[in-house]
Amino acid sequence: MSHTYLTTTKLAERLPYTTRHIREYLKDRVFIEGYHYVRIPGSRRLMFIWERVEETLLESSTVQVSIPLSSGGYINV
């Protein structure tokens, strides 16, 4: 299987996030090293695997949110 590798800058062009947000927030909380991105040996540069990033973002957009009601029970949003 071939993958599309993107730099942080190229990934930011495809997503509604800045490069800084990707590096400082998503890299540590959403994306997993070795699955969503790899480090270039001998460098600090990251290469993101587009197919895996896209899969994760699509999965998270289909998750339903439940809001608890004061009378008990939940409402799905």
ChimeraX attribute file (.defattr): number of C-alpha atoms within 10 A of each C-alpha:
attribute: neighborCount
match mode: 1-to-1
recipient: residues
	/A:1	2
	/A:2	6
	/A:3	10
	/A:4	10
	/A:5	17
	/A:6	16
	/A:7	15
	/A:8	19
	/A:9	14
	/A:10	14
	/A:11	20
	/A:12	16
	/A:13	11
	/A:14	11
	/A:15	12
	/A:16	10
	/A:17	13
	/A:18	13
	/A:19	18
	/A:20	12
	/A:21	13
	/A:22	20
	/A:23	13
	/A:24	10
	/A:25	12
	/A:26	14
	/A:27	16
	/A:28	11
	/A:29	9
	/A:30	13
	/A:31	19
	/A:32	13
	/A:33	14
	/A:34	10
	/A:35	11
	/A:36	20
	/A:37	21
	/A:38	15
	/A:39	13
	/A:40	10
	/A:41	8
	/A:42	6
	/A:43	7
	/A:44	8
	/A:45	12
	/A:46	18
	/A:47	20
	/A:48	25
	/A:49	20
	/A:50	19
	/A:51	13
	/A:52	16
	/A:53	17
	/A:54	13
	/A:55	11
	/A:56	14
	/A:57	13
	/A:58	11
	/A:59	9
	/A:60	9
	/A:61	8
	/A:62	8
	/A:63	9
	/A:64	9
	/A:65	10
	/A:66	11
	/A:67	11
	/A:68	11
	/A:69	9
	/A:70	7
	/A:71	6
	/A:72	7
	/A:73	9
	/A:74	12
	/A:75	10
	/A:76	8
	/A:77	8
